[in-house]
């Protein structure tokens, strides 16, 4: 844990968090920002003896199913969102790599996507607005609670993927989606020569919610018993998830069947395994420490209070 666990603070609201950050700035202390604490070994070591956890900042504060929007504290888990939205035949498309025990705030702060991001949206497009506290102790509200209100949206996007180095996210306003009437997961087994056609299918009129090539190795071996084994020598397999109304799914399935052999599998069982075991290596590799990054840091955290050293620069 890089020695930061000497003291861990759990502020109950943005005002309490702001006071903690201002105190740390006065004393020259760095603060390690933690959600569920599951990715603390990612990135460069954090030079901080104290930690701040957002787990107390949890709970759904507003939910309007008619508008497909929801507001919640940063410490709310993805599992809590799943439970609340499923009751209204909706879902939050923030389905990142990992599992549903992670927090919404950490998912946004790290810009962690997942196997459905290309179709359902990246965190930067699913977060409509947020509240955060920057490194000077200022409480900032950016974006809005509804889709048509985009004021401050660029500032929202700035905080997403900054790994808590510009501000600690305390609350988020999210865009939801209606659950598809039919949601089907299949394994497509096709000749290697069909790979271009499979890629074209993914970009065509029947674009799937997700399409992953099932390369050999330990990742897919963990899913034995859930995903059928290859039966044809030299064939490749793809995991495909189709969602929509019955007519759309039937047409998509017919188009896939022309490319190879289809086998329906249990999506509820397979996708949690995919998110856990097929994830790329986590890390803040998308963040480049350049002149612009340094100016942003000077603007929002001049004392280097928040996650100092995490992005490889102090």
GUBAMI-787243 format. One record per residue (C-alpha): residue in three letters; z negated, x, y negated. Coordinates in pm, whole numbers, plus 50000, padded with zeros to 5 digits. Each point is the difference from the previous one (the first is absolute). Example, Ala and Ser with C-alpha at 12.3 -4.5 7.8 and 13.67 -1.06 7.14 Angstrom:
2
ala492205123050450;ser500665013749656;
This chain:
314
unk500005000050000;unk500295030949776;unk496324997749896;unk500344969949770;unk497544977450181;unk496905012949823;unk499934967749796;unk502134969050049;unk500004973149733;unk501014964050068;unk500604982849663;unk499944962150005;unk502534994449721;unk502355018049762;unk497315004249733;unk497655017850240;unk502855021850120;unk500945008949643;unk496415010749929;unk499985022650308;unk503285016349898;unk498855006149643;unk496805015950128;unk501955022650236;unk502335010349715;unk497045009449780;unk498425020650277;unk503265016250112;unk499844985250351;unk502964989650209;unk500044967450194;unk501604994050338;unk501504964950006;unk499654982650336;unk501124966750141;unk499274995450370;unk499745038150033;unk502605003050274;unk502375025449840;unk497615024949843;unk501755030050157;unk503364992149840;unk501355022649726;unk498285029749841;unk496195002350014;unk498224980749726;unk497675020949785;unk497244974049954;unk496384997650109;unk499694962749926;unk501924970750139;unk500804965049880;unk500734973350258;unk501794967949912;unk498804981150308;unk497624978349795;unk502904989249776;unk501314976150261;unk500894963750044;unk502794976549898;unk499464989049639;unk503024976949962;unk502574985850239;unk502824976549900;unk502054991750311;unk502504979949794;unk500865031149795;unk499735024150294;unk497545021749807;unk496545013150077;unk497445021149814;unk497345020650173;unk497605029049959;unk501265034550092;unk497505002950286;unk501394969250176;unk501375008750343;unk503494991250113;unk498404980250282;unk498294977549745;unk503354993449831;unk501584992150334;unk497314974650084;unk500164982549662;unk503784997949973;unk500734990350360;unk498164967249945;unk502764990849751;unk502925013250212;unk500325029249762;unk499475037350029;unk499505030149782;unk502925023750070;unk497735030249942;unk500135009850367;unk499655037749971;unk499945026550265;unk496565000750156;unk498124967850058;unk498474970349822;unk496595016449959;unk501255019149698;unk499464986949649;unk502554984849766;unk499025024249725;unk500635030750214;unk503324985950120;unk501134996449638;unk498505032749878;unk501785019750273;unk503164978349987;unk499834997350377;unk502884979150127;unk500734991550364;unk502724989250242;unk500814968449799;unk500135015249651;unk503785002449974;unk500374962850054;unk496724985649868;unk499355024149715;unk498175031849904;unk496484999249852;unk501525006549658;unk501874966750016;unk497344979750180;unk497215007949753;unk500584978049695;unk497105013949800;unk496715017950029;unk496775009849832;unk498875036250010;unk497635024349832;unk501485033049885;unk498375034249983;unk498574993649654;unk498244968050109;unk502484976249841;unk500544967050179;unk503754993350007;unk501794968050094;unk503705002850078;unk502614975350116;unk499104963950068;unk498854974950257;unk503334982150041;unk503535010950080;unk501514989649665;unk497465020449801;unk501155036350007;unk498165013049693;unk498625034550079;unk501885001650332;unk501025036449945;unk496355009849958;unk499254981850323;unk502655020250177;unk498635031849848;unk496634994550166;unk501564991650335;unk500535032250191;unk497925021649763;unk497315004050269;unk497194990949762;unk500645029749773;unk500794978649693;unk497704970550057;unk497834982550255;unk501534966550094;unk497404972349997;unk502054968050032;unk503564991050096;unk502324970349955;unk502394997250294;unk503304983350082;unk499934981050331;unk502744986450228;unk500364969050211;unk499835007150370;unk503354995150172;unk500364968450207;unk501205021750290;unk498775035750041;unk501465018450298;unk499725036150115;unk502515014450244;unk500995032750159;unk503695007749974;unk501365023850261;unk503485012549916;unk502265030050057;unk499635029649766;unk503514992249876;unk498674967249855;unk497635017049757;unk502294995549699;unk500414963350084;unk496214995650023;unk499595016849661;unk502654976949856;unk498184969850144;unk496825010449819;unk501884998749668;unk501994968750070;unk499494962749952;unk497454998350282;unk497895028949875;unk496805001950208;unk496435002449872;unk499875033650177;unk502185021650223;unk498645032150153;unk501745023350243;unk497735005950296;unk500385037250060;unk498305014750301;unk496615016349980;unk496304993149989;unk500254973549728;unk501984975350205;unk498205010150320;unk496864984149850;unk501854967050008;unk500785000150371;unk499514965450142;unk500814983849666;unk503515014049955;unk502395001150299;unk501265033550122;unk503625011149961;unk502134989550296;unk503415014549911;unk500605037750005;unk500865012849654;unk499024967649829;unk497894997949689;unk497464973849909;unk499164983749670;unk497044978049916;unk501204970849789;unk498064972849819;unk501914969649876;unk498444973349779;unk501384968549844;unk500884964550089;unk501134991550353;unk503715000849913;unk499775034249834;unk498055015650286;unk502374985750261;unk503045013749814;unk498355034249958;unk499125000750369;unk503594991750096;unk501275028249779;unk497575024650159;unk500914988750351;unk503565011449934;unk498705035549951;unk497905003250314;unk497344985250222;unk497154980949830;unk496474995250130;unk497454979149811;unk496555016249972;unk496614989949864;unk500185008249630;unk496314993049943;unk499215027350252;unk502685025549913;unk499985002049619;unk496335009949963;unk500725028150249;unk503095010449806;unk498095001049673;unk497285021650156;unk502015023950216;unk503515002349852;unk498865007949647;unk501405030349819;unk497485026349900;unk497944986749710;unk499935020349682;unk500704999749627;unk503325017550051;unk501854976149768;unk497895011449702;unk501435030449822;unk497635019649778;unk502265007349704;unk499854999249621;unk500064962049992;unk497184997950256;unk497885023649793;unk500564979149686;unk499034968350187;unk496855016850124;unk499135010649646;unk500484964249885;unk497974982350266;unk497605026450135;unk499745030149766;unk496735012150154;unk501444999850354;unk497254976750120;unk501964979350253;unk500905016850330;unk500285035049849;unk502255022550206;unk501394972850226;unk503595004349891;unk499835037850010;unk499265004149629;unk496774998049802;
